[in-house]
Amino acid sequence: MYGYSCEYCEGTVKERMVEKEVFKHKSGFVMLENVPVGICDNCGYRYYHSTILKRVDEIAEDKGSPKRTEPIPVAQYIYGLAS
Ligand SMILES: [Zn+2]
C-alpha cells in the first residue's frame, strides 16, 4: 500500500496501523479505527491511501454506515495559553 519515497524529504513512507485517526472532511470529522496510515520514517509526514480517503468520503456522506458515532473533542492548539 505504501513503501514509496516521501514527497517532502529523502525518507521512505512506511505503513503503520493506527488505532484511531481523525480525518477532516468537508461535511465534518470522521474517525476511523485500525487504519493503515503511511508515515514517513524521516520527517513523519502522514499519507493516506486513496481507499482510506474513499472510506472517509463514504462515511461522511452517510453511505458507509459507521459502526458507532463518538463525539470528537475539538480544541485550538495555542502554545503558551495553558498555565
Ligand atoms: Zn519525509
PDB file of the backbone (N, CA, C, O) and the ligand in Angstrom, with CONECT records:
HET     ZN  A 101       1
ATOM      1  N   MET A   1       0.839  -1.200   0.000  1.00  0.00           N
ATOM      2  CA  MET A   1       0.000   0.000   0.000  1.00  0.00           C
ATOM      3  C   MET A   1       0.878   1.255   0.000  1.00  0.00           C
ATOM      4  O   MET A   1       0.584   2.229  -0.693  1.00  0.00           O
ATOM      5  N   TYR A   2       1.956   1.218   0.787  1.00  0.00           N
ATOM      6  CA  TYR A   2       2.868   2.362   0.829  1.00  0.00           C
ATOM      7  C   TYR A   2       4.257   1.900   0.377  1.00  0.00           C
ATOM      8  O   TYR A   2       4.377   1.125  -0.572  1.00  0.00           O
ATOM      9  N   GLY A   3       5.297   2.373   1.053  1.00  0.00           N
ATOM     10  CA  GLY A   3       6.629   1.922   0.685  1.00  0.00           C
ATOM     11  C   GLY A   3       7.309   2.768  -0.370  1.00  0.00           C
ATOM     12  O   GLY A   3       8.384   2.420  -0.859  1.00  0.00           O
ATOM     13  N   TYR A   4       6.674   3.890  -0.725  1.00  0.00           N
ATOM     14  CA  TYR A   4       7.293   4.766  -1.712  1.00  0.00           C
ATOM     15  C   TYR A   4       8.081   5.875  -1.017  1.00  0.00           C
ATOM     16  O   TYR A   4       8.069   5.995   0.208  1.00  0.00           O
ATOM     17  N   SER A   5       8.766   6.683  -1.832  1.00  0.00           N
ATOM     18  CA  SER A   5       9.571   7.758  -1.267  1.00  0.00           C
ATOM     19  C   SER A   5       8.689   8.922  -0.835  1.00  0.00           C
ATOM     20  O   SER A   5       7.672   9.217  -1.463  1.00  0.00           O
ATOM     21  N   CYS A   6       9.094   9.571   0.238  1.00  0.00           N
ATOM     22  CA  CYS A   6       8.366  10.737   0.739  1.00  0.00           C
ATOM     23  C   CYS A   6       8.463  11.874  -0.275  1.00  0.00           C
ATOM     24  O   CYS A   6       9.488  12.066  -0.928  1.00  0.00           O
ATOM     25  N   GLU A   7       7.362  12.625  -0.388  1.00  0.00           N
ATOM     26  CA  GLU A   7       7.357  13.763  -1.318  1.00  0.00           C
ATOM     27  C   GLU A   7       8.155  14.942  -0.792  1.00  0.00           C
ATOM     28  O   GLU A   7       8.527  15.832  -1.557  1.00  0.00           O
ATOM     29  N   TYR A   8       8.425  14.956   0.518  1.00  0.00           N
ATOM     30  CA  TYR A   8       8.997  16.148   1.128  1.00  0.00           C
ATOM     31  C   TYR A   8      10.433  15.973   1.604  1.00  0.00           C
ATOM     32  O   TYR A   8      11.095  16.953   1.948  1.00  0.00           O
ATOM     33  N   CYS A   9      10.922  14.734   1.629  1.00  0.00           N
ATOM     34  CA  CYS A   9      12.295  14.523   2.075  1.00  0.00           C
ATOM     35  C   CYS A   9      12.801  13.222   1.457  1.00  0.00           C
ATOM     36  O   CYS A   9      12.170  12.663   0.560  1.00  0.00           O
ATOM     37  N   GLU A  10      13.941  12.751   1.945  1.00  0.00           N
ATOM     38  CA  GLU A  10      14.548  11.550   1.385  1.00  0.00           C
ATOM     39  C   GLU A  10      14.051  10.277   2.064  1.00  0.00           C
ATOM     40  O   GLU A  10      14.513   9.179   1.752  1.00  0.00           O
ATOM     41  N   GLY A  11      13.123  10.426   2.979  1.00  0.00           N
ATOM     42  CA  GLY A  11      12.650   9.277   3.745  1.00  0.00           C
ATOM     43  C   GLY A  11      11.758   8.349   2.935  1.00  0.00           C
ATOM     44  O   GLY A  11      11.410   8.627   1.788  1.00  0.00           O
ATOM     45  N   THR A  12      11.397   7.227   3.576  1.00  0.00           N
ATOM     46  CA  THR A  12      10.507   6.252   2.968  1.00  0.00           C
ATOM     47  C   THR A  12       9.205   6.212   3.762  1.00  0.00           C
ATOM     48  O   THR A  12       9.200   6.268   4.992  1.00  0.00           O
ATOM     49  N   VAL A  13       8.106   6.113   3.024  1.00  0.00           N
ATOM     50  CA  VAL A  13       6.795   6.067   3.674  1.00  0.00           C
ATOM     51  C   VAL A  13       6.510   4.629   4.083  1.00  0.00           C
ATOM     52  O   VAL A  13       6.396   3.739   3.241  1.00  0.00           O
ATOM     53  N   LYS A  14       6.396   4.418   5.397  1.00  0.00           N
ATOM     54  CA  LYS A  14       6.174   3.076   5.933  1.00  0.00           C
ATOM     55  C   LYS A  14       4.743   2.949   6.429  1.00  0.00           C
ATOM     56  O   LYS A  14       4.175   3.888   6.987  1.00  0.00           O
ATOM     57  N   GLU A  15       4.173   1.768   6.214  1.00  0.00           N
ATOM     58  CA  GLU A  15       2.817   1.530   6.690  1.00  0.00           C
ATOM     59  C   GLU A  15       2.814   1.295   8.195  1.00  0.00           C
ATOM     60  O   GLU A  15       3.634   0.544   8.722  1.00  0.00           O
ATOM     61  N   ARG A  16       1.882   1.948   8.871  1.00  0.00           N
ATOM     62  CA  ARG A  16       1.734   1.704  10.295  1.00  0.00           C
ATOM     63  C   ARG A  16       0.246   1.659  10.641  1.00  0.00           C
ATOM     64  O   ARG A  16      -0.522   2.526  10.222  1.00  0.00           O
ATOM     65  N   MET A  17      -0.155   0.646  11.406  1.00  0.00           N
ATOM     66  CA  MET A  17      -1.546   0.559  11.833  1.00  0.00           C
ATOM     67  C   MET A  17      -1.768   1.547  12.966  1.00  0.00           C
ATOM     68  O   MET A  17      -1.101   1.498  14.000  1.00  0.00           O
ATOM     69  N   VAL A  18      -2.707   2.432  12.750  1.00  0.00           N
ATOM     70  CA  VAL A  18      -3.018   3.437  13.762  1.00  0.00           C
ATOM     71  C   VAL A  18      -4.376   3.090  14.353  1.00  0.00           C
ATOM     72  O   VAL A  18      -5.334   2.823  13.627  1.00  0.00           O
ATOM     73  N   GLU A  19      -4.447   3.098  15.690  1.00  0.00           N
ATOM     74  CA  GLU A  19      -5.664   2.701  16.384  1.00  0.00           C
ATOM     75  C   GLU A  19      -6.842   3.611  16.042  1.00  0.00           C
ATOM     76  O   GLU A  19      -7.946   3.147  15.758  1.00  0.00           O
ATOM     77  N   LYS A  20      -6.579   4.916  16.077  1.00  0.00           N
ATOM     78  CA  LYS A  20      -7.633   5.875  15.757  1.00  0.00           C
ATOM     79  C   LYS A  20      -7.019   7.025  14.984  1.00  0.00           C
ATOM     80  O   LYS A  20      -5.984   7.567  15.372  1.00  0.00           O
ATOM     81  N   GLU A  21      -7.655   7.388  13.903  1.00  0.00           N
ATOM     82  CA  GLU A  21      -7.168   8.511  13.118  1.00  0.00           C
ATOM     83  C   GLU A  21      -8.378   9.363  12.753  1.00  0.00           C
ATOM     84  O   GLU A  21      -9.392   8.845  12.285  1.00  0.00           O
ATOM     85  N   VAL A  22      -8.268  10.667  12.969  1.00  0.00           N
ATOM     86  CA  VAL A  22      -9.376  11.568  12.677  1.00  0.00           C
ATOM     87  C   VAL A  22      -9.101  12.274  11.350  1.00  0.00           C
ATOM     88  O   VAL A  22      -8.019  12.814  11.121  1.00  0.00           O
ATOM     89  N   PHE A  23     -10.097  12.253  10.501  1.00  0.00           N
ATOM     90  CA  PHE A  23      -9.988  12.882   9.192  1.00  0.00           C
ATOM     91  C   PHE A  23     -10.956  14.047   9.119  1.00  0.00           C
ATOM     92  O   PHE A  23     -12.097  13.962   9.572  1.00  0.00           O
ATOM     93  N   LYS A  24     -10.481  15.123   8.545  1.00  0.00           N
ATOM     94  CA  LYS A  24     -11.355  16.263   8.356  1.00  0.00           C
ATOM     95  C   LYS A  24     -11.965  16.139   6.953  1.00  0.00           C
ATOM     96  O   LYS A  24     -11.257  15.977   5.959  1.00  0.00           O
ATOM     97  N   HIS A  25     -13.264  16.217   6.905  1.00  0.00           N
ATOM     98  CA  HIS A  25     -13.975  16.110   5.643  1.00  0.00           C
ATOM     99  C   HIS A  25     -14.804  17.363   5.503  1.00  0.00           C
ATOM    100  O   HIS A  25     -15.097  18.037   6.491  1.00  0.00           O
ATOM    101  N   LYS A  26     -15.184  17.678   4.273  1.00  0.00           N
ATOM    102  CA  LYS A  26     -15.924  18.929   4.082  1.00  0.00           C
ATOM    103  C   LYS A  26     -17.246  18.949   4.835  1.00  0.00           C
ATOM    104  O   LYS A  26     -17.773  20.022   5.132  1.00  0.00           O
ATOM    105  N   SER A  27     -17.788  17.771   5.149  1.00  0.00           N
ATOM    106  CA  SER A  27     -19.038  17.751   5.907  1.00  0.00           C
ATOM    107  C   SER A  27     -18.829  17.388   7.377  1.00  0.00           C
ATOM    108  O   SER A  27     -19.795  17.085   8.077  1.00  0.00           O
ATOM    109  N   GLY A  28     -17.599  17.414   7.846  1.00  0.00           N
ATOM    110  CA  GLY A  28     -17.360  17.159   9.269  1.00  0.00           C
ATOM    111  C   GLY A  28     -16.139  16.286   9.502  1.00  0.00           C
ATOM    112  O   GLY A  28     -15.316  16.083   8.610  1.00  0.00           O
ATOM    113  N   PHE A  29     -16.044  15.775  10.725  1.00  0.00           N
ATOM    114  CA  PHE A  29     -14.921  14.919  11.067  1.00  0.00           C
ATOM    115  C   PHE A  29     -15.342  13.457  11.031  1.00  0.00           C
ATOM    116  O   PHE A  29     -16.469  13.111  11.386  1.00  0.00           O
ATOM    117  N   VAL A  30     -14.434  12.619  10.603  1.00  0.00           N
ATOM    118  CA  VAL A  30     -14.685  11.185  10.581  1.00  0.00           C
ATOM    119  C   VAL A  30     -13.518  10.505  11.268  1.00  0.00           C
ATOM    120  O   VAL A  30     -12.358  10.783  10.963  1.00  0.00           O
ATOM    121  N   MET A  31     -13.827   9.608  12.201  1.00  0.00           N
ATOM    122  CA  MET A  31     -12.762   8.863  12.841  1.00  0.00           C
ATOM    123  C   MET A  31     -12.768   7.429  12.335  1.00  0.00           C
ATOM    124  O   MET A  31     -13.807   6.769  12.320  1.00  0.00           O
ATOM    125  N   LEU A  32     -11.617   6.961  11.927  1.00  0.00           N
ATOM    126  CA  LEU A  32     -11.503   5.562  11.518  1.00  0.00           C
ATOM    127  C   LEU A  32     -10.625   4.836  12.528  1.00  0.00           C
ATOM    128  O   LEU A  32      -9.682   5.406  13.076  1.00  0.00           O
ATOM    129  N   GLU A  33     -10.946   3.582  12.761  1.00  0.00           N
ATOM    130  CA  GLU A  33     -10.142   2.773  13.664  1.00  0.00           C
ATOM    131  C   GLU A  33      -9.354   1.743  12.871  1.00  0.00           C
ATOM    132  O   GLU A  33      -9.794   1.265  11.825  1.00  0.00           O
ATOM    133  N   ASN A  34      -8.177   1.412  13.396  1.00  0.00           N
ATOM    134  CA  ASN A  34      -7.296   0.436  12.760  1.00  0.00           C
ATOM    135  C   ASN A  34      -7.055   0.774  11.290  1.00  0.00           C
ATOM    136  O   ASN A  34      -7.378   0.008  10.382  1.00  0.00           O
ATOM    137  N   VAL A  35      -6.481   1.937  11.104  1.00  0.00           N
ATOM    138  CA  VAL A  35      -6.217   2.421   9.755  1.00  0.00           C
ATOM    139  C   VAL A  35      -4.741   2.204   9.411  1.00  0.00           C
ATOM    140  O   VAL A  35      -3.863   2.557  10.197  1.00  0.00           O
ATOM    141  N   PRO A  36      -4.472   1.634   8.258  1.00  0.00           N
ATOM    142  CA  PRO A  36      -3.078   1.558   7.822  1.00  0.00           C
ATOM    143  C   PRO A  36      -2.649   2.896   7.220  1.00  0.00           C
ATOM    144  O   PRO A  36      -2.926   3.195   6.058  1.00  0.00           O
ATOM    145  N   VAL A  37      -1.969   3.684   8.041  1.00  0.00           N
ATOM    146  CA  VAL A  37      -1.524   5.011   7.617  1.00  0.00           C
ATOM    147  C   VAL A  37      -0.085   4.912   7.134  1.00  0.00           C
ATOM    148  O   VAL A  37       0.708   4.142   7.677  1.00  0.00           O
ATOM    149  N   GLY A  38       0.245   5.678   6.132  1.00  0.00           N
ATOM    150  CA  GLY A  38       1.632   5.737   5.671  1.00  0.00           C
ATOM    151  C   GLY A  38       2.353   6.867   6.372  1.00  0.00           C
ATOM    152  O   GLY A  38       1.927   8.020   6.290  1.00  0.00           O
ATOM    153  N   ILE A  39       3.440   6.554   7.062  1.00  0.00           N
ATOM    154  CA  ILE A  39       4.167   7.589   7.797  1.00  0.00           C
ATOM    155  C   ILE A  39       5.626   7.597   7.343  1.00  0.00           C
ATOM    156  O   ILE A  39       6.293   6.562   7.330  1.00  0.00           O
ATOM    157  N   CYS A  40       6.100   8.766   6.979  1.00  0.00           N
ATOM    158  CA  CYS A  40       7.493   8.897   6.540  1.00  0.00           C
ATOM    159  C   CYS A  40       8.424   8.588   7.706  1.00  0.00           C
ATOM    160  O   CYS A  40       8.259   9.127   8.800  1.00  0.00           O
ATOM    161  N   ASP A  41       9.400   7.720   7.467  1.00  0.00           N
ATOM    162  CA  ASP A  41      10.294   7.335   8.565  1.00  0.00           C
ATOM    163  C   ASP A  41      11.335   8.406   8.862  1.00  0.00           C
ATOM    164  O   ASP A  41      12.140   8.262   9.783  1.00  0.00           O
ATOM    165  N   ASN A  42      11.315   9.476   8.081  1.00  0.00           N
ATOM    166  CA  ASN A  42      12.274  10.551   8.327  1.00  0.00           C
ATOM    167  C   ASN A  42      11.600  11.807   8.888  1.00  0.00           C
ATOM    168  O   ASN A  42      11.962  12.282   9.964  1.00  0.00           O
ATOM    169  N   CYS A  43      10.625  12.337   8.158  1.00  0.00           N
ATOM    170  CA  CYS A  43      10.010  13.589   8.608  1.00  0.00           C
ATOM    171  C   CYS A  43       8.672  13.376   9.302  1.00  0.00           C
ATOM    172  O   CYS A  43       8.148  14.308   9.913  1.00  0.00           O
ATOM    173  N   GLY A  44       8.106  12.180   9.226  1.00  0.00           N
ATOM    174  CA  GLY A  44       6.865  11.901   9.933  1.00  0.00           C
ATOM    175  C   GLY A  44       5.608  12.341   9.210  1.00  0.00           C
ATOM    176  O   GLY A  44       4.514  12.248   9.766  1.00  0.00           O
ATOM    177  N   TYR A  45       5.742  12.816   7.985  1.00  0.00           N
ATOM    178  CA  TYR A  45       4.556  13.231   7.233  1.00  0.00           C
ATOM    179  C   TYR A  45       3.636  12.034   7.022  1.00  0.00           C
ATOM    180  O   TYR A  45       4.095  10.933   6.716  1.00  0.00           O
ATOM    181  N   ARG A  46       2.318  12.261   7.190  1.00  0.00           N
ATOM    182  CA  ARG A  46       1.360  11.172   7.079  1.00  0.00           C
ATOM    183  C   ARG A  46       0.721  11.142   5.702  1.00  0.00           C
ATOM    184  O   ARG A  46       0.333  12.171   5.148  1.00  0.00           O
ATOM    185  N   TYR A  47       0.626   9.952   5.176  1.00  0.00           N
ATOM    186  CA  TYR A  47      -0.001   9.739   3.872  1.00  0.00           C
ATOM    187  C   TYR A  47      -1.205   8.828   4.049  1.00  0.00           C
ATOM    188  O   TYR A  47      -1.180   7.886   4.841  1.00  0.00           O
ATOM    189  N   TYR A  48      -2.246   9.121   3.306  1.00  0.00           N
ATOM    190  CA  TYR A  48      -3.433   8.273   3.367  1.00  0.00           C
ATOM    191  C   TYR A  48      -3.697   7.690   1.994  1.00  0.00           C
ATOM    192  O   TYR A  48      -3.792   8.416   1.004  1.00  0.00           O
ATOM    193  N   HIS A  49      -3.813   6.400   1.945  1.00  0.00           N
ATOM    194  CA  HIS A  49      -4.091   5.712   0.689  1.00  0.00           C
ATOM    195  C   HIS A  49      -5.480   6.094   0.187  1.00  0.00           C
ATOM    196  O   HIS A  49      -6.373   6.408   0.973  1.00  0.00           O
ATOM    197  N   SER A  50      -5.646   6.064  -1.121  1.00  0.00           N
ATOM    198  CA  SER A  50      -6.919   6.501  -1.709  1.00  0.00           C
ATOM    199  C   SER A  50      -8.110   5.691  -1.205  1.00  0.00           C
ATOM    200  O   SER A  50      -9.223   6.211  -1.135  1.00  0.00           O
ATOM    201  N   THR A  51      -7.889   4.412  -0.850  1.00  0.00           N
ATOM    202  CA  THR A  51      -9.008   3.610  -0.346  1.00  0.00           C
ATOM    203  C   THR A  51      -9.470   4.121   1.020  1.00  0.00           C
ATOM    204  O   THR A  51     -10.649   4.025   1.361  1.00  0.00           O
ATOM    205  N   ILE A  52      -8.522   4.669   1.804  1.00  0.00           N
ATOM    206  CA  ILE A  52      -8.885   5.221   3.109  1.00  0.00           C
ATOM    207  C   ILE A  52      -9.717   6.480   2.912  1.00  0.00           C
ATOM    208  O   ILE A  52     -10.735   6.676   3.576  1.00  0.00           O
ATOM    209  N   LEU A  53      -9.272   7.335   1.987  1.00  0.00           N
ATOM    210  CA  LEU A  53      -9.991   8.583   1.741  1.00  0.00           C
ATOM    211  C   LEU A  53     -11.375   8.302   1.159  1.00  0.00           C
ATOM    212  O   LEU A  53     -12.325   9.043   1.411  1.00  0.00           O
ATOM    213  N   LYS A  54     -11.476   7.238   0.388  1.00  0.00           N
ATOM    214  CA  LYS A  54     -12.758   6.850  -0.183  1.00  0.00           C
ATOM    215  C   LYS A  54     -13.716   6.430   0.935  1.00  0.00           C
ATOM    216  O   LYS A  54     -14.899   6.773   0.923  1.00  0.00           O
ATOM    217  N   ARG A  55     -13.182   5.687   1.890  1.00  0.00           N
ATOM    218  CA  ARG A  55     -13.971   5.237   3.044  1.00  0.00           C
ATOM    219  C   ARG A  55     -14.442   6.452   3.867  1.00  0.00           C
ATOM    220  O   ARG A  55     -15.590   6.506   4.308  1.00  0.00           O
ATOM    221  N   VAL A  56     -13.546   7.411   4.061  1.00  0.00           N
ATOM    222  CA  VAL A  56     -13.908   8.634   4.786  1.00  0.00           C
ATOM    223  C   VAL A  56     -15.044   9.341   4.061  1.00  0.00           C
ATOM    224  O   VAL A  56     -16.006   9.783   4.689  1.00  0.00           O
ATOM    225  N   ASP A  57     -14.937   9.446   2.766  1.00  0.00           N
ATOM    226  CA  ASP A  57     -15.989  10.056   1.947  1.00  0.00           C
ATOM    227  C   ASP A  57     -17.316   9.341   2.133  1.00  0.00           C
ATOM    228  O   ASP A  57     -18.349   9.978   2.341  1.00  0.00           O
ATOM    229  N   GLU A  58     -17.285   8.018   2.059  1.00  0.00           N
ATOM    230  CA  GLU A  58     -18.500   7.210   2.195  1.00  0.00           C
ATOM    231  C   GLU A  58     -19.181   7.467   3.519  1.00  0.00           C
ATOM    232  O   GLU A  58     -20.393   7.673   3.581  1.00  0.00           O
ATOM    233  N   ILE A  59     -18.384   7.452   4.590  1.00  0.00           N
ATOM    234  CA  ILE A  59     -18.954   7.623   5.924  1.00  0.00           C
ATOM    235  C   ILE A  59     -19.468   9.049   6.099  1.00  0.00           C
ATOM    236  O   ILE A  59     -20.557   9.266   6.629  1.00  0.00           O
ATOM    237  N   ALA A  60     -18.675  10.011   5.650  1.00  0.00           N
ATOM    238  CA  ALA A  60     -19.063  11.414   5.793  1.00  0.00           C
ATOM    239  C   ALA A  60     -20.345  11.696   5.008  1.00  0.00           C
ATOM    240  O   ALA A  60     -21.158  12.529   5.410  1.00  0.00           O
ATOM    241  N   GLU A  61     -20.514  11.008   3.906  1.00  0.00           N
ATOM    242  CA  GLU A  61     -21.696  11.227   3.087  1.00  0.00           C
ATOM    243  C   GLU A  61     -22.815  10.246   3.424  1.00  0.00           C
ATOM    244  O   GLU A  61     -23.802  10.137   2.697  1.00  0.00           O
ATOM    245  N   ASP A  62     -22.644   9.529   4.547  1.00  0.00           N
ATOM    246  CA  ASP A  62     -23.700   8.686   5.081  1.00  0.00           C
ATOM    247  C   ASP A  62     -24.019   7.456   4.253  1.00  0.00           C
ATOM    248  O   ASP A  62     -25.143   6.954   4.287  1.00  0.00           O
ATOM    249  N   LYS A  63     -23.048   6.973   3.521  1.00  0.00           N
ATOM    250  CA  LYS A  63     -23.310   5.773   2.726  1.00  0.00           C
ATOM    251  C   LYS A  63     -22.660   4.549   3.355  1.00  0.00           C
ATOM    252  O   LYS A  63     -23.035   3.415   3.057  1.00  0.00           O
ATOM    253  N   GLY A  64     -21.689   4.783   4.221  1.00  0.00           N
ATOM    254  CA  GLY A  64     -20.882   3.662   4.708  1.00  0.00           C
ATOM    255  C   GLY A  64     -21.307   3.098   6.048  1.00  0.00           C
ATOM    256  O   GLY A  64     -20.606   2.254   6.606  1.00  0.00           O
ATOM    257  N   SER A  65     -22.442   3.544   6.582  1.00  0.00           N
ATOM    258  CA  SER A  65     -22.952   3.116   7.884  1.00  0.00           C
ATOM    259  C   SER A  65     -21.856   2.853   8.912  1.00  0.00           C
ATOM    260  O   SER A  65     -21.359   1.733   9.028  1.00  0.00           O
ATOM    261  N   PRO A  66     -21.482   3.904   9.663  1.00  0.00           N
ATOM    262  CA  PRO A  66     -20.449   3.729  10.692  1.00  0.00           C
ATOM    263  C   PRO A  66     -20.899   2.758  11.772  1.00  0.00           C
ATOM    264  O   PRO A  66     -22.092   2.609  12.038  1.00  0.00           O
ATOM    265  N   LYS A  67     -19.934   2.107  12.384  1.00  0.00           N
ATOM    266  CA  LYS A  67     -20.205   1.144  13.441  1.00  0.00           C
ATOM    267  C   LYS A  67     -20.868   1.833  14.624  1.00  0.00           C
ATOM    268  O   LYS A  67     -21.802   1.301  15.225  1.00  0.00           O
ATOM    269  N   ARG A  68     -20.378   3.014  14.948  1.00  0.00           N
ATOM    270  CA  ARG A  68     -20.992   3.828  16.003  1.00  0.00           C
ATOM    271  C   ARG A  68     -20.526   5.264  15.816  1.00  0.00           C
ATOM    272  O   ARG A  68     -19.633   5.545  15.017  1.00  0.00           O
ATOM    273  N   THR A  69     -21.150   6.171  16.569  1.00  0.00           N
ATOM    274  CA  THR A  69     -20.764   7.574  16.493  1.00  0.00           C
ATOM    275  C   THR A  69     -20.214   8.022  17.833  1.00  0.00           C
ATOM    276  O   THR A  69     -20.813   7.761  18.877  1.00  0.00           O
ATOM    277  N   GLU A  70     -19.077   8.694  17.806  1.00  0.00           N
ATOM    278  CA  GLU A  70     -18.470   9.198  19.025  1.00  0.00           C
ATOM    279  C   GLU A  70     -18.287  10.705  18.883  1.00  0.00           C
ATOM    280  O   GLU A  70     -17.890  11.193  17.825  1.00  0.00           O
ATOM    281  N   PRO A  71     -18.580  11.441  19.957  1.00  0.00           N
ATOM    282  CA  PRO A  71     -18.274  12.873  19.876  1.00  0.00           C
ATOM    283  C   PRO A  71     -16.763  13.075  19.868  1.00  0.00           C
ATOM    284  O   PRO A  71     -16.032  12.379  20.573  1.00  0.00           O
ATOM    285  N   ILE A  72     -16.310  14.011  19.083  1.00  0.00           N
ATOM    286  CA  ILE A  72     -14.878  14.274  18.994  1.00  0.00           C
ATOM    287  C   ILE A  72     -14.592  15.648  19.606  1.00  0.00           C
ATOM    288  O   ILE A  72     -15.090  16.664  19.121  1.00  0.00           O
ATOM    289  N   PRO A  73     -13.788  15.673  20.672  1.00  0.00           N
ATOM    290  CA  PRO A  73     -13.442  16.976  21.232  1.00  0.00           C
ATOM    291  C   PRO A  73     -12.507  17.732  20.287  1.00  0.00           C
ATOM    292  O   PRO A  73     -11.522  17.190  19.786  1.00  0.00           O
ATOM    293  N   VAL A  74     -12.839  18.966  20.069  1.00  0.00           N
ATOM    294  CA  VAL A  74     -12.035  19.782  19.156  1.00  0.00           C
ATOM    295  C   VAL A  74     -11.529  20.994  19.914  1.00  0.00           C
ATOM    296  O   VAL A  74     -12.310  21.679  20.574  1.00  0.00           O
ATOM    297  N   ALA A  75     -10.247  21.269  19.834  1.00  0.00           N
ATOM    298  CA  ALA A  75      -9.683  22.422  20.524  1.00  0.00           C
ATOM    299  C   ALA A  75      -8.637  23.077  19.644  1.00  0.00           C
ATOM    300  O   ALA A  75      -8.035  22.440  18.779  1.00  0.00           O
ATOM    301  N   GLN A  76      -8.439  24.331  19.878  1.00  0.00           N
ATOM    302  CA  GLN A  76      -7.362  25.036  19.187  1.00  0.00           C
ATOM    303  C   GLN A  76      -6.073  24.748  19.940  1.00  0.00           C
ATOM    304  O   GLN A  76      -6.062  24.723  21.171  1.00  0.00           O
ATOM    305  N   TYR A  77      -5.018  24.538  19.228  1.00  0.00           N
ATOM    306  CA  TYR A  77      -3.735  24.390  19.870  1.00  0.00           C
ATOM    307  C   TYR A  77      -3.060  25.762  19.872  1.00  0.00           C
ATOM    308  O   TYR A  77      -2.556  26.227  18.849  1.00  0.00           O
ATOM    309  N   ILE A  78      -3.062  26.391  21.037  1.00  0.00           N
ATOM    310  CA  ILE A  78      -2.390  27.690  21.135  1.00  0.00           C
ATOM    311  C   ILE A  78      -1.303  27.558  22.186  1.00  0.00           C
ATOM    312  O   ILE A  78      -1.586  27.370  23.370  1.00  0.00           O
ATOM    313  N   TYR A  79      -0.103  27.656  21.758  1.00  0.00           N
ATOM    314  CA  TYR A  79       1.027  27.417  22.648  1.00  0.00           C
ATOM    315  C   TYR A  79       1.143  28.508  23.697  1.00  0.00           C
ATOM    316  O   TYR A  79       1.105  29.697  23.382  1.00  0.00           O
ATOM    317  N   GLY A  80       1.284  28.094  24.934  1.00  0.00           N
ATOM    318  CA  GLY A  80       1.593  29.048  25.988  1.00  0.00           C
ATOM    319  C   GLY A  80       0.386  29.565  26.743  1.00  0.00           C
ATOM    320  O   GLY A  80       0.550  30.264  27.744  1.00  0.00           O
ATOM    321  N   LEU A  81      -0.823  29.248  26.301  1.00  0.00           N
ATOM    322  CA  LEU A  81      -2.008  29.784  26.981  1.00  0.00           C
ATOM    323  C   LEU A  81      -2.416  28.935  28.171  1.00  0.00           C
ATOM    324  O   LEU A  81      -3.040  29.447  29.100  1.00  0.00           O
ATOM    325  N   ALA A  82      -2.083  27.656  28.169  1.00  0.00           N
ATOM    326  CA  ALA A  82      -2.479  26.780  29.258  1.00  0.00           C
ATOM    327  C   ALA A  82      -1.484  26.899  30.396  1.00  0.00           C
ATOM    328  O   ALA A  82      -0.364  26.400  30.290  1.00  0.00           O
ATOM    329  N   SER A  83      -1.870  27.548  31.475  1.00  0.00           N
ATOM    330  CA  SER A  83      -0.939  27.644  32.606  1.00  0.00           C
ATOM    331  C   SER A  83      -1.703  27.556  33.919  1.00  0.00           C
ATOM    332  O   SER A  83      -1.099  27.616  34.990  1.00  0.00           O
TER     333      SER A  83
HETATM  334 ZN    ZN A 101       9.524  12.670   4.681  1.00  0.00          ZN2+
END
